[in-house]
Amino acid sequence: MSKEIISTDKAPQAIGTYSQAVKTGNTVYLSGQIPLVPSSMELVDGDMSAQIKQVFENLTAVCKAANGDLQDIVKLNIFLTDLSHFPLVNEIMAQYFSEPYPARAAIGVASLPKNAQVEMDGIMVL
C-alpha cells in the first residue's frame, strides 16, 4: 500500500524527523501537535486553555490538509504534564468534537517538547 505525506503551512512545521501526518489507504496517522503558533513557531501566549485550543486548531489544520476534519479522528491520544488539567481538556474538547467521540487516552508525562503542557496525536479514518 502506498503512503502520502500530508503537510500544511496552517499547522506548525515539523521540528524533527517526522511528517505532520501520513496517509495510507483511507487512514491518516497524525503526528503529535503541541501548542505552537504556525506563523511564529513559538508556544501560544496564554493559559492552559489557550494551549489546549491551539493544539486542537493545529490538529484541525492537518486534518483539513488530508481532506478530513476532527470528526474523522477515531483515536486521540492526549499527553499532559499535569493530569489535573484533564477536566479542562474535556470541556474544550466538547467545543471541537460532537458525538460519537473518538476513542481516547490521556497520559501524564514528565515533559514535552518546548516545555509545552499538552500534546495530542491521533488516527483519522476518511
Sequence and secondary structure as in RCSB ss.txt:
>XXXX:A:sequence
MSKEIISTDKAPQAIGTYSQAVKTGNTVYLSGQIPLVPSSMELVDGDMSAQIKQVFENLTAVCKAANGDLQDIVK
LNIFLTDLSHFPLVNEIMAQYFSEPYPARAAIGVASLPKNAQVEMDGIMVL
>XXXX:A:secstr
  EEEE  TTS   SSS  SEEEETTEEEEEEE SEETTTTEE SS HHHHHHHHHHHHHHHHHHTT  GGGEEE
EEEEES GGGHHHHHHHHHHH  SS  EEEEEE S  GGG SEEEEEEEE 
